[in-house]
Structures are given as structure tokens and as C-alpha cells.
Amino acid sequence: MPKEKQIDIAKALHPESDELKTDKDGNITAVIVDEELDAYECQFHNDGCVQVNTEGYGWITLSKENLYRLMLMIEEAEETYDEMDDEV
């Protein structure tokens, strides 16, 4: 019997989630999806932190996996900012 393919519901609903994007001004942002499949805009400000916009929501529900991925995204954003600084 063939193995069933599993669908990542979060990716199906929000295909660009967990991907860093850099705008024309050099700001890095991303969308994350919590365990309730709500999408949140995030901004990385080159300070080792992330600002999560929760406007319109009463709470955000993050799993260990969500938090781990967010930590990786902070590190990736920091590396990108470092590379941008090296180019100047």
C-alpha cells in the first residue's frame, strides 16, 4: 500500500509563511502561523529580537516548533543584516 502524502495545512493556507522577505529599504519581515492557523506579521529589527504584530487577535498560540522556527528566523535575519552591512 502506498504511503499517504501528508499535507502541511499551515503552508497550504499561508504558502509564504516562515520565509524572510527584505523590502527595498532593507527591512526584513516574515509571516508566521500559530497552532490555531492564524497568520501574524513579524518584523526583524537587527537587534536579536522579533516584533510580532498581534493587532486584531486576543492571543497567539505557539508550540515548541513555532518558537524554534522563530528563533531560527531571528538568526537568519541577523545574518542577512550582517551581510547587508558588509556590502556597504
HELIX and SHEET records of a PDB file:
HELIX    1   1 ILE A    9  LEU A   13  1                                   5    
HELIX    2   2 LYS A   64  GLU A   87  1                                  24    
SHEET    1   A 4 LYS A  21  THR A  22  0                                        
SHEET    2   A 4 ILE A  28  VAL A  33 -1                                        
SHEET    3   A 4 ALA A  39  PHE A  44 -1                                        
SHEET    4   A 4 VAL A  50  ASN A  53 -1                                        
END                                                                             
